[in-house]
Amino acid sequence: MVRESDNGGKGQALSYTDVLDILEIVDGVGEGCELTVDVGDFHLHFVKDAAGGASAGPEPASGPERAVPETPAAETEESAPTEAAETEAFSADEPADPNLFEVESPMVGTFYRRPAPDRPPFVEIGQDVGPDDAVCLVEVMKLFNTIVAGQAGRIVEICVEDATPVAVGQVLVRIDPAD
């Protein structure tokens, strides 16, 4: 992933909030994940192995290393999302029919049913899908990740309201593979 700034990366540094956001994403991803962040001349490459361990470190940059500024505790508490909100959203899911395939969120982010506000939703209830068909987007730090069905079948339930936060492992869509 590469995140570009509006000013072409000139004079841009990561804020304390940016670092917290990156750590939240890294904490929420499943095993076997790789993340690369480039901001200005700062480059971070992170790999989470199959055992759940992590190896991270800034790769050598062409310029001086950037220090993360200290932020008062009050600002940190306001900017960090609460675990209770994520848990509450996740626990709202009802127990599912074991015959249904559940498409789960692979990351913490915001769920979107449409590719753009002026476009129709990716899927509707009753629609047939293939395993590689897009069913939604999950946005994390202005990066939109397409989530595919992973299973052929018919959409029987869309479990999340459009433009709402989702947690890792939260069920987004249920598919009946029997069709």
C-alpha atoms as one frame of an Amber mdcrd trajectory, in Angstrom:
protein
   0.000   0.000   0.000   1.252   3.439  -0.796  -0.388   6.510   0.645   0.206
   9.691  -1.312  -0.273  13.133   0.139  -1.844  16.081  -1.652   1.487  17.870
  -1.600   3.442  15.059  -3.256   4.948  13.936   0.052   7.038  17.096   0.505
   7.483  18.119   4.105   4.990  15.553   5.373   5.558  13.594   8.577   3.460
  10.972  10.304   1.441  12.339  13.190   0.871  10.487  16.422  -2.705   9.740
  15.255  -1.384   8.314  11.962   0.885   5.948  13.892  -2.031   4.858  16.120
  -4.152   4.213  13.011  -1.396   2.109  11.442  -0.947   0.106  14.654  -4.719
  -0.489  14.856  -4.739  -1.834  11.299  -1.727  -4.064  11.954  -3.284  -5.382
  15.169  -6.559  -6.167  13.390  -5.273  -8.064  10.352  -5.089 -11.820  10.087
  -2.021 -13.949   9.724   0.028 -13.896   6.564  -0.482 -10.161   6.064   1.984
  -7.689   4.611   1.749  -3.904   4.900   3.901  -1.199   3.353   3.539   2.471
   4.261   5.369   5.225   2.366   5.028   8.825   3.539   7.504  11.310   2.181
  10.917   9.721   2.629   9.688   7.446   5.452   9.188   3.791   4.434   7.776
   1.068   6.724   7.380  -2.557   5.671   5.512  -4.922   8.026   4.943  -8.691
   7.680   2.728 -10.758   9.998   3.664 -14.430   9.645   1.366 -17.464   9.812
   2.202 -17.954  13.500   0.822 -14.491  14.281   4.261 -13.047  14.974   5.289
  -9.788  13.448   8.424  -8.360  12.016   8.501  -4.685  11.272  11.018  -2.046
  10.771  11.688   1.013   8.780  13.720   0.304   5.698  16.583   2.661   5.048
  15.326   6.007   3.816  17.137   8.437   1.591  16.726  11.271   4.104  16.907
  11.750   7.861  14.731   9.609  10.100  11.512  11.218  11.250  10.560  11.360
  14.897   6.951  10.954  15.970   5.863  14.006  17.967   4.545  13.528  21.460
   0.813  14.137  21.817  -1.043  14.985  25.021  -2.980  12.080  26.551  -6.331
  13.855  26.106  -5.885  13.997  22.327  -4.817  10.341  22.241  -7.950   9.209
  24.055 -10.212  11.221  21.774  -8.648   9.985  18.555  -8.371   6.281  19.437
 -11.504   4.227  18.710 -12.895   2.329  21.665 -12.725  -1.435  21.811 -16.219
  -1.441  23.317 -17.701   0.095  20.155 -16.052  -2.554  17.969 -17.118  -5.382
  20.289 -20.677  -4.063  20.469 -20.964  -3.948  16.670 -19.532  -7.462  16.378
 -21.771  -8.989  19.071 -24.884  -7.612  17.344 -24.601 -10.423  14.740 -27.164
 -13.149  15.202 -26.111 -16.803  15.215 -26.047 -18.062  11.642 -27.359 -21.112
   9.839 -24.375 -23.507   9.645 -25.230 -24.173   5.981 -24.551 -20.547   5.025
 -21.143 -19.219   3.996 -20.183 -16.070   5.889 -18.053 -13.354   4.284 -16.115
 -11.770   7.166 -14.245  -8.500   7.377 -10.492  -9.138   7.201  -9.747  -5.782
   8.859 -11.063  -2.968  11.031 -12.583  -0.263   8.831 -15.755   1.202   7.362
 -18.138  -0.996   5.348 -19.494   0.303   2.033 -22.044  -1.496  -0.162 -21.321
   0.655  -3.235 -18.187   1.338  -5.284 -19.161   5.049  -5.276 -22.029   7.086
  -3.787 -23.687   7.486  -7.208 -23.350   3.795  -8.167 -25.625   0.828  -7.341
 -24.647  -1.617  -4.567 -22.263  -4.454  -5.396 -24.874  -7.055  -4.379 -28.503
  -7.317  -3.316 -30.327 -10.024  -1.357 -31.336 -12.829  -3.729 -28.529 -12.093
  -6.191 -26.317 -14.950  -7.420 -22.568 -14.420  -7.021 -19.383 -16.219  -7.991
 -16.429 -16.720  -5.661 -14.489 -13.805  -7.210 -17.404 -11.330  -7.331 -17.046
  -8.166  -5.232 -19.623  -7.911  -2.455 -18.493  -4.715  -0.682 -15.632  -2.392
   0.201 -13.898  -1.940   3.555 -12.151   1.428   3.827  -9.137   1.845   6.090
  -7.306   5.194   6.234  -8.671   6.316   2.836  -7.688   3.005   1.205 -10.628
   1.050  -0.211 -10.262  -2.742  -0.070 -12.556  -4.845  -2.265 -14.034  -7.833
  -0.436 -14.971 -10.784  -2.655 -17.608 -13.450  -2.015 -15.141 -16.331  -1.690
 -17.973 -18.777  -2.448 -20.478 -19.176  -5.280 -24.118 -19.007  -4.240 -26.995
 -16.648  -3.540 -26.832 -13.632  -1.199 -29.281 -14.272   1.641 -28.279 -11.541
   4.091 -26.337  -8.285   4.189 -25.386  -8.020   7.859 -23.985  -4.486   8.075
 -25.506  -1.055   7.431 -23.803   0.967   4.707 -21.042   3.348   5.886 -20.725
   1.824   9.369 -17.602   0.619  11.208 -16.729  -3.076  11.131 -14.367  -5.217
  13.213 -12.013  -7.979  12.171 -14.011 -11.188  11.722 -17.370  -9.430  11.697
 -19.823 -11.071   9.291 -20.562  -8.749   6.374 -22.630 -10.952   4.056 -24.128
 -14.441   4.214 -24.306 -16.637   1.110 -26.353 -19.790   0.532 -24.033 -22.046
  -1.477 -26.836 -24.588  -2.130 -28.260 -22.621  -5.084
